[in-house]
Amino acid sequence: MATTNDLKNGMVLVIDGNLWSVVEFQHVKPGKGPAFVRTKLKNVLSGKTIDKTFNAGLKVETATVDRRDMQYSYLDGDLYVFMDTTTWEQVSLTADVVGDVRDLMLEGQDVVIAFHDGAALSVELPASVILEISFTEPGLQGDRSNGGTKPATLETGREIQVPLFLEQGQKVKVDTRTGEYRERA
């Protein structure tokens, strides 16, 4: 148990039997009335986000989440196989647990997997990954109708928008939180 004064980003709370991760929080102390904490919470399993307000000092139940460094090994049918880098133990996860990051993972990619009571909750990639452009149309210098970007398919199959000057075979840095192009690598 913790109080709302102890909240931090990334902390996992148990509310009505569901696991919610704190995305952001703000302590508010109005001129009149008691202080309160305004939070944005994300459901760990479904990904749904909600805004919730707590009274300051209120006790909330926290969940014990074990974050383990693992490495993506390979895709086995519908299951994504990961290996613990310290114990060499292998874990197979479904596409639902892996989520949208599956289009940004390459074999051998280091990830962090969050576990609660032995069950995998989510897969987290580093803030950015470097991937190669496997296909893109040549960019024409005078074509500026769409803000100077064009679609490109990455080696993982994910399609993103990249600047016109990038060509097939070049490597780009992709933000894993938004899935957007960051810079040339």
N, C-alpha and C positions, 0 to 999 in steps of 0.2 A: 504494500500500500504506500502511496505517496500523496502529497497534497498538490493542488493545482499550482502552487507556487514553485514546485519542483519540475514542472513540465519543460521538456526540451524537444527540439525537432528530431524526428526519428523514433521517439519513445513510443512504445506500443501499449495501448490501454485496453482493458476489457470493459466494454459497455454493453449491457443487455445480452451477455453471452457471446458477443462478437468481438473480434480483434480489430482495433482502429489504430492507425499510425498517425502521430501528430505531424502534419505538414508544416503548419505555422501556428504561432500563438502570439497573443498580445495581452499584457496586463494593462487594464484600464482602471484608473482611479478618478472617477468623476468628482466634480466639486461638491455635489450633493449625492447622498446615498452611499451604499457600500461598494467596495472595489469588486471587480469581476475579471475573469479571464476569457477572452474571445479566442476561439480556436478554429482551425480548419483541419478536419480529420478525414483520413482516407481508409476505407475498408480494406484490410490486408488481402482478403480473399477475392472480393468482387471488383475492387478498384474504384468503387463509388465514393465520391467526396461529399462531405456535409459540413456545415458551419454549426458549431455548438458553443454555447456560452455557459460557463461555470461560475459559481460564486467563489471569490478568493478564499483560499484556505480549505476548500472542500476536499475530502479524501476521495481519491480515485484508485481503482484497482489497476495495477500494472501487470503486464504479461512478461514472462521470461522468454526472451528471444535470443537464440544462439546463432551468431553469424559466423559462418565457416568459409575460409578461403578454399575455393575449388577450381577445377579446370574443366572446360567443356571438352569432352572426348570425341563423341560422334553421335549421329542420329541412327537409332535402331528402330525402324518402322515408324511408329507414332511416338516413341519415347526418346527423350534427349538424355544422354548418359554423361554424367559428371563424375570426376574423380577428386576425392579429398587429397590435397597436396601434402598433407602430413601423415595420414594413416593409409593412403592408397585405397581406401574404401570407395566403391562405386555406388552412385545413386542414380536411379532412372526417374525422370520427371515427365509429366504430360505437357502438352503445348499450353494448356490453360495455366499451369503454374509458371511456366517460363515466360509467358506473356509476349508483349510486342518486341522484346529484346532479341527474340529468336532470329529476326531478320538482320541483326547486326553482329551475330556471333560467328566466329570462325573456329575450326577445330584447333585446340590448344589455347583458346582464349581464357584468361584468368577472370573469374567471376566471384561474387560473394553471394552465398545462399543463406537465407534466413530460415531457421527451423524453430518450431514451437511444439513441445511435447513429441518430438520425433518426426513431425510432419513438416515438409517443406512448404514455406509460405510464399516466397518470392525469390527471383534471381535478379541480382543487381550487377550491372556492368560498370567499368570505370566511366568517368565523366565524358570521355570521348574515345573513339576507336578509329584506327586507320584502315581504310578499305580501298580496293582498286576498282576503278570504273571499268566494267566489262563491256558496256555498250552505251554510246551516245552519238547523236547526229552531229555533224560538224556545225559549229556556230558561225553564223554570218555576221560580220562586223556591223552592218547597217540594220540588222534586225533587232529592234528595241521595243517591240509591241508588248512583250511580257516582262519588262523590267530588267532585261539583260540576263535572264536565266533560261535554262533548257532542261528537259528531263534527262536523267542518266540512270542506268541500271548498274547497281553495284555487284560485286562478285558473289554476294550472298543472295541476290535476287531482289533486294529492296530497291525501289525507285525513289529518287530524290531530285530536287531541283539544284542545279549547279550553274555557276557563271558560264557565259558563252565561250571563254578562252580555254576551258578544260577540254581534254580530248580523251579518247579511249586509251586505256592502259595506264593513265596517271593515277596516283594515289591521293585520296582526300581524307581529311579528318572530319568525322561525323559526330555531332553531339548526341549522346545516347538518351538524354532526357527528352529531347524534342524530336530527334530523328532527322535533324536538318544539317545541311552542309555548314561547316565552320570555316575551313581554310584548306589550302593545298598542302599536302604533306611532302 
